[in-house]
């Protein structure tokens, strides 16, 4: 078990908490975020000690408090029921712990597994991950969303308005996939797609045109059936 020390510091009369961190970079070598790590040469600052503890636990590590006490996230337990054991919370938390792994293969596997749990919390994570630069993480998130396309159409349409062009482009991939499997109301996509053909990003524009054509063709075909 690896520990990350939480250090208490003060500046201009205000207390904050510092932990070691590593920067995560995209394929263009730009830093996209930092995560706590025992060997990190960078740092993250938090306003409260609880925020620092939560960030360390989410990164998959345990922590050492400023007073030397050690702590970690309690191990989830299966709940005993009249018919046996309910392992759902135990399994979900084990998966959630790896969603932000610094290893992209581990994170991608966690995203794929997360789609087995259709809740508002997991849907929010999947929609966040369709904006990732990592191809496998992004594709697994898109796949997870498409499994529940009939109840996530509004969220997909909202993603077409994201400030992140990767998210907008991924939303188009979701729509194209749903068109092929027929798990949605195609008419709801027509106007948003028409608007997206004027996107500021030419890649998104191109894919919006292709997707709009496919959606409308399939919509017309379904009307004749």
Secondary structure, DSSP 8 states (H G I E B T S, - for coil): --EEE-EEEEETTEEEEEEEEEEEE-TTS-EEEEEE-TT-SEEEEESSHHHHHHHHHHTT-EEE-TTS-EE-------EEETTEEE-HHHHHHHHHTTTT-SSHHHHHHHHHHHTTS-SHHHHHHHHHHTT-SSHHHHHHHHHHHHTTHHHHHHHHHHHTT-S-HHHHHHHHHHHHHHHHHT-S-THHHHHHHHHHTT-SSHHHHHHHHHHHHHHHHHHHHHHH-
